[in-house]
Amino acid sequence: MKIKGKLIIKCENAGEMVEIIARSLAPDNVSGISTEVDKDSATVTFSADKIGTMLATVDDYLMNAAIVEKMSNTLKGIRK
């Protein structure tokens, strides 16, 4: 049985930030993960054979997205 899920990311300065997050995490998009970006959000779809795999994958993705957001905000502060 395939388990499917969808995550929609919206945030402050969404257009720029979701693009940065999506591009930064794209190399980690293994089979079962796809990302679509529009002007104010990123939609990430996940699929897995087991619920534990799905939970671990989504957890890893969210942790990495939070790191990308923090790094991006830090770098913006340095550039000012």
VOPAFI-706370 format. One record per atom (N, C-alpha, C, O, CB): residue in one letter; x, y, z; atom name; residue number from 1. Coordinates in Angstrom, 2 decimals, padded with zeros to 5 digits. Glycine has a CB too. Layout:
<sites>
aa, x, y, z, at, i
A, X, Y, Z, CA, NUM;
...
</sites>
This chain:
<sites>
aa, x, y, z, at, i
M, 000.84, -001.17, 000.00, N, 1;
M, 000.00, 000.00, 000.00, CA, 1;
M, 000.89, 001.24, 000.00, C, 1;
M, 001.84, 001.34, 000.78, O, 1;
M, -000.96, -000.01, 001.21, CB, 1;
K, 000.59, 002.17, -000.87, N, 2;
K, 001.30, 003.45, -000.91, CA, 2;
K, 000.59, 004.45, -000.01, C, 2;
K, -000.63, 004.59, -000.05, O, 2;
K, 001.39, 003.99, -002.37, CB, 2;
I, 001.38, 005.14, 000.80, N, 3;
I, 000.87, 006.21, 001.65, CA, 3;
I, 001.32, 007.51, 001.01, C, 3;
I, 002.49, 007.66, 000.66, O, 3;
I, 001.38, 006.08, 003.14, CB, 3;
K, 000.40, 008.45, 000.86, N, 4;
K, 000.73, 009.73, 000.22, CA, 4;
K, 000.39, 010.87, 001.16, C, 4;
K, -000.55, 010.80, 001.95, O, 4;
K, -000.02, 009.88, -001.11, CB, 4;
G, 001.18, 011.94, 001.05, N, 5;
G, 000.94, 013.12, 001.85, CA, 5;
G, 001.36, 014.36, 001.09, C, 5;
G, 002.14, 014.29, 000.14, O, 5;
G, 001.68, 013.04, 003.19, CB, 5;
K, 000.85, 015.49, 001.52, N, 6;
K, 001.16, 016.76, 000.87, CA, 6;
K, 001.47, 017.79, 001.95, C, 6;
K, 000.75, 017.89, 002.95, O, 6;
K, -000.01, 017.24, -000.04, CB, 6;
L, 002.53, 018.56, 001.74, N, 7;
L, 002.93, 019.61, 002.64, CA, 7;
L, 002.97, 020.91, 001.85, C, 7;
L, 003.60, 020.97, 000.79, O, 7;
L, 004.31, 019.31, 003.30, CB, 7;
I, 002.31, 021.94, 002.34, N, 8;
I, 002.32, 023.25, 001.68, CA, 8;
I, 003.07, 024.22, 002.59, C, 8;
I, 002.69, 024.41, 003.75, O, 8;
I, 000.87, 023.76, 001.37, CB, 8;
I, 004.13, 024.82, 002.07, N, 9;
I, 004.94, 025.74, 002.84, CA, 9;
I, 004.61, 027.16, 002.41, C, 9;
I, 004.74, 027.51, 001.24, O, 9;
I, 006.45, 025.45, 002.65, CB, 9;
K, 004.20, 027.97, 003.37, N, 10;
K, 003.98, 029.40, 003.17, CA, 10;
K, 004.66, 030.09, 004.33, C, 10;
K, 004.61, 029.60, 005.46, O, 10;
K, 002.43, 029.77, 003.09, CB, 10;
C, 005.29, 031.23, 004.09, N, 11;
C, 005.97, 031.95, 005.16, CA, 11;
C, 006.12, 033.42, 004.79, C, 11;
C, 005.75, 033.84, 003.69, O, 11;
C, 007.35, 031.33, 005.45, CB, 11;
E, 006.68, 034.21, 005.74, N, 12;
E, 006.95, 035.62, 005.44, CA, 12;
E, 007.83, 035.68, 004.21, C, 12;
E, 008.67, 034.80, 003.99, O, 12;
E, 007.62, 036.34, 006.64, CB, 12;
N, 007.64, 036.73, 003.40, N, 13;
N, 008.41, 036.85, 002.16, CA, 13;
N, 008.34, 035.53, 001.39, C, 13;
N, 009.35, 035.04, 000.88, O, 13;
N, 009.89, 037.25, 002.44, CB, 13;
A, 007.15, 034.97, 001.32, N, 14;
A, 006.96, 033.61, 000.83, CA, 14;
A, 007.59, 033.36, -000.53, C, 14;
A, 008.25, 032.33, -000.72, O, 14;
A, 005.51, 033.31, 000.75, CB, 14;
G, 007.41, 034.27, -001.46, N, 15;
G, 007.93, 034.03, -002.80, CA, 15;
G, 009.40, 033.72, -002.81, C, 15;
G, 009.83, 032.73, -003.40, O, 15;
G, 007.68, 035.21, -003.67, CB, 15;
E, 010.18, 034.55, -002.15, N, 16;
E, 011.63, 034.35, -002.11, CA, 16;
E, 012.01, 033.16, -001.24, C, 16;
E, 012.83, 032.34, -001.64, O, 16;
E, 012.32, 035.61, -001.60, CB, 16;
M, 011.42, 033.07, -000.05, N, 17;
M, 011.82, 032.03, 000.90, CA, 17;
M, 011.47, 030.63, 000.41, C, 17;
M, 012.29, 029.72, 000.54, O, 17;
M, 011.18, 032.29, 002.23, CB, 17;
V, 010.27, 030.43, -000.13, N, 18;
V, 009.92, 029.08, -000.57, CA, 18;
V, 010.80, 028.65, -001.74, C, 18;
V, 011.12, 027.47, -001.88, O, 18;
V, 008.43, 029.02, -000.97, CB, 18;
E, 011.17, 029.59, -002.58, N, 19;
E, 012.08, 029.27, -003.69, CA, 19;
E, 013.44, 028.83, -003.15, C, 19;
E, 014.02, 027.86, -003.62, O, 19;
E, 012.25, 030.50, -004.64, CB, 19;
I, 013.95, 029.55, -002.16, N, 20;
I, 015.24, 029.20, -001.54, CA, 20;
I, 015.16, 027.82, -000.89, C, 20;
I, 016.06, 027.00, -001.06, O, 20;
I, 015.65, 030.27, -000.49, CB, 20;
I, 014.10, 027.57, -000.14, N, 21;
I, 013.93, 026.27, 000.52, CA, 21;
I, 013.84, 025.16, -000.51, C, 21;
I, 014.53, 024.14, -000.40, O, 21;
I, 012.68, 026.28, 001.43, CB, 21;
A, 012.99, 025.33, -001.51, N, 22;
A, 012.80, 024.29, -002.52, CA, 22;
A, 014.09, 023.99, -003.26, C, 22;
A, 014.43, 022.82, -003.46, O, 22;
A, 011.72, 024.70, -003.51, CB, 22;
R, 014.82, 025.02, -003.67, N, 23;
R, 016.08, 024.81, -004.40, CA, 23;
R, 017.13, 024.17, -003.51, C, 23;
R, 017.89, 023.32, -003.96, O, 23;
R, 016.61, 026.15, -004.96, CB, 23;
S, 017.18, 024.58, -002.25, N, 24;
S, 018.18, 024.03, -001.33, CA, 24;
S, 017.93, 022.56, -001.02, C, 24;
S, 018.88, 021.79, -000.86, O, 24;
S, 018.19, 024.82, -000.03, CB, 24;
L, 016.68, 022.17, -000.95, N, 25;
L, 016.35, 020.79, -000.59, CA, 25;
L, 016.15, 019.88, -001.79, C, 25;
L, 015.99, 018.67, -001.63, O, 25;
L, 015.10, 020.78, 000.25, CB, 25;
A, 016.16, 020.43, -003.00, N, 26;
A, 015.94, 019.63, -004.21, CA, 26;
A, 016.88, 018.42, -004.33, C, 26;
A, 016.44, 017.35, -004.74, O, 26;
A, 016.10, 020.50, -005.42, CB, 26;
P, 018.18, 018.56, -003.98, N, 27;
P, 019.05, 017.38, -004.09, CA, 27;
P, 018.62, 016.22, -003.20, C, 27;
P, 018.97, 015.07, -003.48, O, 27;
P, 020.47, 017.76, -003.75, CB, 27;
D, 017.86, 016.50, -002.14, N, 28;
D, 017.37, 015.45, -001.25, CA, 28;
D, 016.05, 014.85, -001.70, C, 28;
D, 015.53, 013.94, -001.04, O, 28;
D, 017.22, 016.00, 000.15, CB, 28;
N, 015.49, 015.33, -002.80, N, 29;
N, 014.21, 014.81, -003.29, CA, 29;
N, 014.43, 013.44, -003.94, C, 29;
N, 014.61, 013.33, -005.15, O, 29;
N, 013.56, 015.79, -004.29, CB, 29;
V, 014.42, 012.43, -003.11, N, 30;
V, 014.56, 011.06, -003.60, CA, 30;
V, 013.24, 010.63, -004.24, C, 30;
V, 012.27, 011.38, -004.21, O, 30;
V, 014.97, 010.08, -002.44, CB, 30;
S, 013.22, 009.45, -004.81, N, 31;
S, 011.95, 009.00, -005.39, CA, 31;
S, 010.90, 009.00, -004.28, C, 31;
S, 011.18, 008.59, -003.15, O, 31;
S, 012.08, 007.58, -006.04, CB, 31;
G, 009.73, 009.44, -004.60, N, 32;
G, 008.67, 009.56, -003.61, CA, 32;
G, 008.50, 010.97, -003.07, C, 32;
G, 007.59, 011.24, -002.29, O, 32;
G, 008.94, 008.63, -002.49, CB, 32;
I, 009.39, 011.89, -003.49, N, 33;
I, 009.26, 013.29, -003.08, CA, 33;
I, 009.29, 014.16, -004.33, C, 33;
I, 010.18, 014.02, -005.18, O, 33;
I, 010.40, 013.71, -002.09, CB, 33;
S, 008.32, 015.05, -004.45, N, 34;
S, 008.35, 016.03, -005.54, CA, 34;
S, 007.92, 017.38, -004.99, C, 34;
S, 007.13, 017.47, -004.05, O, 34;
S, 007.43, 015.58, -006.73, CB, 34;
T, 008.46, 018.44, -005.60, N, 35;
T, 008.21, 019.79, -005.12, CA, 35;
T, 007.77, 020.67, -006.27, C, 35;
T, 008.36, 020.65, -007.35, O, 35;
T, 009.46, 020.39, -004.44, CB, 35;
E, 006.71, 021.44, -006.04, N, 36;
E, 006.24, 022.43, -007.00, CA, 36;
E, 006.21, 023.78, -006.30, C, 36;
E, 005.69, 023.90, -005.18, O, 36;
E, 004.83, 022.05, -007.59, CB, 36;
V, 006.77, 024.80, -006.96, N, 37;
V, 006.82, 026.14, -006.38, CA, 37;
V, 005.96, 027.07, -007.20, C, 37;
V, 006.04, 027.07, -008.43, O, 37;
V, 008.28, 026.66, -006.30, CB, 37;
D, 005.12, 027.87, -006.53, N, 38;
D, 004.42, 028.95, -007.22, CA, 38;
D, 004.80, 030.25, -006.53, C, 38;
D, 005.73, 030.27, -005.74, O, 38;
D, 002.87, 028.72, -007.23, CB, 38;
K, 004.10, 031.32, -006.81, N, 39;
K, 004.55, 032.64, -006.35, CA, 39;
K, 004.56, 032.82, -004.84, C, 39;
K, 005.33, 033.63, -004.33, O, 39;
K, 003.69, 033.68, -006.95, CB, 39;
D, 003.71, 032.09, -004.09, N, 40;
D, 003.70, 032.33, -002.65, CA, 40;
D, 003.75, 031.06, -001.80, C, 40;
D, 003.54, 031.12, -000.59, O, 40;
D, 002.47, 033.09, -002.29, CB, 40;
S, 004.02, 029.91, -002.43, N, 41;
S, 004.10, 028.68, -001.64, CA, 41;
S, 004.87, 027.60, -002.39, C, 41;
S, 005.09, 027.68, -003.60, O, 41;
S, 002.68, 028.17, -001.30, CB, 41;
A, 005.27, 026.60, -001.63, N, 42;
A, 005.86, 025.40, -002.21, CA, 42;
A, 005.00, 024.23, -001.75, C, 42;
A, 004.65, 024.13, -000.57, O, 42;
A, 007.38, 025.22, -001.78, CB, 42;
T, 004.66, 023.35, -002.67, N, 43;
T, 003.89, 022.16, -002.34, CA, 43;
T, 004.79, 020.95, -002.53, C, 43;
T, 005.31, 020.70, -003.62, O, 43;
T, 002.60, 022.06, -003.22, CB, 43;
V, 004.97, 020.21, -001.46, N, 44;
V, 005.82, 019.03, -001.48, CA, 44;
V, 004.93, 017.81, -001.31, C, 44;
V, 004.16, 017.74, -000.35, O, 44;
V, 006.93, 019.09, -000.38, CB, 44;
T, 005.02, 016.87, -002.22, N, 45;
T, 004.25, 015.63, -002.09, CA, 45;
T, 005.20, 014.50, -001.74, C, 45;
T, 006.31, 014.39, -002.27, O, 45;
T, 003.47, 015.32, -003.41, CB, 45;
F, 004.74, 013.66, -000.85, N, 46;
F, 005.53, 012.53, -000.36, CA, 46;
F, 004.74, 011.25, -000.61, C, 46;
F, 003.51, 011.26, -000.55, O, 46;
F, 005.87, 012.69, 001.15, CB, 46;
S, 005.44, 010.17, -000.89, N, 47;
S, 004.80, 008.86, -000.92, CA, 47;
S, 005.79, 007.84, -000.38, C, 47;
S, 007.00, 007.94, -000.59, O, 47;
S, 004.34, 008.49, -002.37, CB, 47;
A, 005.25, 006.86, 000.33, N, 48;
A, 006.09, 005.82, 000.93, CA, 48;
A, 005.25, 004.56, 001.10, C, 48;
A, 004.02, 004.59, 001.04, O, 48;
A, 006.67, 006.28, 002.29, CB, 48;
D, 005.94, 003.46, 001.30, N, 49;
D, 005.25, 002.19, 001.50, CA, 49;
D, 004.83, 001.97, 002.96, C, 49;
D, 003.90, 001.22, 003.24, O, 49;
D, 006.13, 001.05, 001.04, CB, 49;
K, 005.54, 002.63, 003.88, N, 50;
K, 005.26, 002.44, 005.30, CA, 50;
K, 005.05, 003.79, 005.97, C, 50;
K, 005.66, 004.79, 005.58, O, 50;
K, 006.41, 001.67, 006.00, CB, 50;
I, 004.19, 003.83, 006.97, N, 51;
I, 003.90, 005.07, 007.67, CA, 51;
I, 005.14, 005.59, 008.40, C, 51;
I, 005.36, 006.80, 008.48, O, 51;
I, 002.75, 004.87, 008.66, CB, 51;
G, 005.95, 004.69, 008.94, N, 52;
G, 007.17, 005.10, 009.63, CA, 52;
G, 008.14, 005.79, 008.69, C, 52;
G, 008.78, 006.78, 009.06, O, 52;
G, 007.84, 003.90, 010.28, CB, 52;
T, 008.25, 005.28, 007.47, N, 53;
T, 009.11, 005.90, 006.46, CA, 53;
T, 008.59, 007.28, 006.11, C, 53;
T, 009.37, 008.23, 005.98, O, 53;
T, 009.18, 005.03, 005.20, CB, 53;
M, 007.27, 007.41, 005.97, N, 54;
M, 006.66, 008.70, 005.65, CA, 54;
M, 006.93, 009.71, 006.76, C, 54;
M, 007.33, 010.84, 006.49, O, 54;
M, 005.15, 008.54, 005.44, CB, 54;
L, 006.72, 009.31, 008.00, N, 55;
L, 006.93, 010.21, 009.13, CA, 55;
L, 008.39, 010.66, 009.22, C, 55;
L, 008.67, 011.84, 009.45, O, 55;
L, 006.52, 009.54, 010.44, CB, 55;
A, 009.32, 009.73, 009.03, N, 56;
A, 010.74, 010.07, 009.09, CA, 56;
A, 011.13, 011.01, 007.96, C, 56;
A, 011.91, 011.94, 008.16, O, 56;
A, 011.60, 008.80, 009.03, CB, 56;
T, 010.60, 010.77, 006.77, N, 57;
T, 010.91, 011.60, 005.61, CA, 57;
T, 010.39, 013.02, 005.80, C, 57;
T, 011.12, 013.99, 005.55, O, 57;
T, 010.32, 010.99, 004.34, CB, 57;
V, 009.15, 013.15, 006.23, N, 58;
V, 008.57, 014.48, 006.45, CA, 58;
V, 009.31, 015.20, 007.57, C, 58;
V, 009.58, 016.39, 007.47, O, 58;
V, 007.05, 014.37, 006.78, CB, 58;
D, 009.65, 014.49, 008.64, N, 59;
D, 010.39, 015.09, 009.74, CA, 59;
D, 011.75, 015.61, 009.26, C, 59;
D, 012.13, 016.74, 009.58, O, 59;
D, 010.58, 014.06, 010.88, CB, 59;
D, 012.47, 014.81, 008.51, N, 60;
D, 013.77, 015.24, 007.96, CA, 60;
D, 013.61, 016.47, 007.08, C, 60;
D, 014.39, 017.41, 007.16, O, 60;
D, 014.43, 014.11, 007.17, CB, 60;
Y, 012.59, 016.45, 006.22, N, 61;
Y, 012.37, 017.56, 005.31, CA, 61;
Y, 012.09, 018.85, 006.08, C, 61;
Y, 012.65, 019.90, 005.77, O, 61;
Y, 011.21, 017.25, 004.36, CB, 61;
L, 011.22, 018.77, 007.09, N, 62;
L, 010.88, 019.96, 007.87, CA, 62;
L, 012.08, 020.48, 008.66, C, 62;
L, 012.27, 021.70, 008.75, O, 62;
L, 009.74, 019.65, 008.82, CB, 62;
M, 012.88, 019.59, 009.22, N, 63;
M, 014.08, 020.03, 009.94, CA, 63;
M, 015.04, 020.73, 008.98, C, 63;
M, 015.60, 021.77, 009.32, O, 63;
M, 014.78, 018.82, 010.62, CB, 63;
N, 015.24, 020.17, 007.80, N, 64;
N, 016.13, 020.79, 006.82, CA, 64;
N, 015.57, 022.12, 006.32, C, 64;
N, 016.33, 023.07, 006.11, O, 64;
N, 016.36, 019.84, 005.63, CB, 64;
A, 014.27, 022.21, 006.14, N, 65;
A, 013.65, 023.47, 005.71, CA, 65;
A, 013.85, 024.55, 006.78, C, 65;
A, 014.12, 025.71, 006.44, O, 65;
A, 012.14, 023.27, 005.43, CB, 65;
A, 013.73, 024.19, 008.04, N, 66;
A, 013.95, 025.15, 009.13, CA, 66;
A, 015.40, 025.63, 009.14, C, 66;
A, 015.66, 026.81, 009.37, O, 66;
A, 013.57, 024.52, 010.50, CB, 66;
I, 016.33, 024.73, 008.90, N, 67;
I, 017.75, 025.11, 008.85, CA, 67;
I, 018.00, 026.06, 007.69, C, 67;
I, 018.70, 027.06, 007.86, O, 67;
I, 018.65, 023.85, 008.72, CB, 67;
V, 017.45, 025.76, 006.52, N, 68;
V, 017.61, 026.64, 005.36, CA, 68;
V, 017.05, 028.03, 005.65, C, 68;
V, 017.68, 029.03, 005.33, O, 68;
V, 016.91, 026.04, 004.11, CB, 68;
E, 015.87, 028.09, 006.27, N, 69;
E, 015.26, 029.37, 006.59, CA, 69;
E, 016.15, 030.17, 007.56, C, 69;
E, 016.37, 031.36, 007.35, O, 69;
E, 013.86, 029.16, 007.21, CB, 69;
K, 016.65, 029.53, 008.60, N, 70;
K, 017.51, 030.21, 009.57, CA, 70;
K, 018.80, 030.70, 008.91, C, 70;
K, 019.23, 031.82, 009.15, O, 70;
K, 017.83, 029.29, 010.75, CB, 70;
M, 019.41, 029.85, 008.09, N, 71;
M, 020.65, 030.25, 007.42, CA, 71;
M, 020.41, 031.41, 006.47, C, 71;
M, 021.22, 032.34, 006.41, O, 71;
M, 021.25, 029.07, 006.66, CB, 71;
S, 019.32, 031.37, 005.74, N, 72;
S, 019.00, 032.43, 004.80, CA, 72;
S, 018.80, 033.76, 005.53, C, 72;
S, 019.31, 034.79, 005.11, O, 72;
S, 017.76, 032.08, 003.99, CB, 72;
N, 018.04, 033.71, 006.63, N, 73;
N, 017.81, 034.93, 007.41, CA, 73;
N, 019.10, 035.46, 008.02, C, 73;
N, 019.31, 036.67, 008.09, O, 73;
N, 016.77, 034.67, 008.51, CB, 73;
T, 019.97, 034.56, 008.48, N, 74;
T, 021.26, 034.96, 009.03, CA, 74;
T, 022.12, 035.63, 007.96, C, 74;
T, 022.73, 036.67, 008.21, O, 74;
T, 022.00, 033.75, 009.63, CB, 74;
L, 022.16, 035.04, 006.78, N, 75;
L, 022.97, 035.60, 005.69, CA, 75;
L, 022.43, 036.96, 005.26, C, 75;
L, 023.20, 037.86, 004.92, O, 75;
L, 023.01, 034.64, 004.49, CB, 75;
K, 021.12, 037.11, 005.26, N, 76;
K, 020.54, 038.42, 004.91, CA, 76;
K, 020.97, 039.46, 005.93, C, 76;
K, 021.26, 040.60, 005.55, O, 76;
K, 018.99, 038.34, 004.85, CB, 76;
G, 021.03, 039.10, 007.20, N, 77;
G, 021.46, 040.02, 008.23, CA, 77;
G, 022.92, 040.41, 008.08, C, 77;
G, 023.29, 041.55, 008.37, O, 77;
G, 021.23, 039.42, 009.59, CB, 77;
I, 023.75, 039.50, 007.64, N, 78;
I, 025.17, 039.77, 007.44, CA, 78;
I, 025.37, 040.71, 006.26, C, 78;
I, 026.25, 041.58, 006.30, O, 78;
I, 025.95, 038.45, 007.21, CB, 78;
R, 024.57, 040.55, 005.23, N, 79;
R, 024.72, 041.37, 004.02, CA, 79;
R, 024.31, 042.81, 004.23, C, 79;
R, 024.74, 043.69, 003.48, O, 79;
R, 023.92, 040.78, 002.89, CB, 79;
K, 023.47, 043.09, 005.23, N, 80;
K, 022.97, 044.46, 005.43, CA, 80;
K, 024.03, 045.37, 005.95, C, 80;
K, 023.79, 046.55, 006.17, O, 80;
K, 021.79, 044.48, 006.38, CB, 80;
</sites>
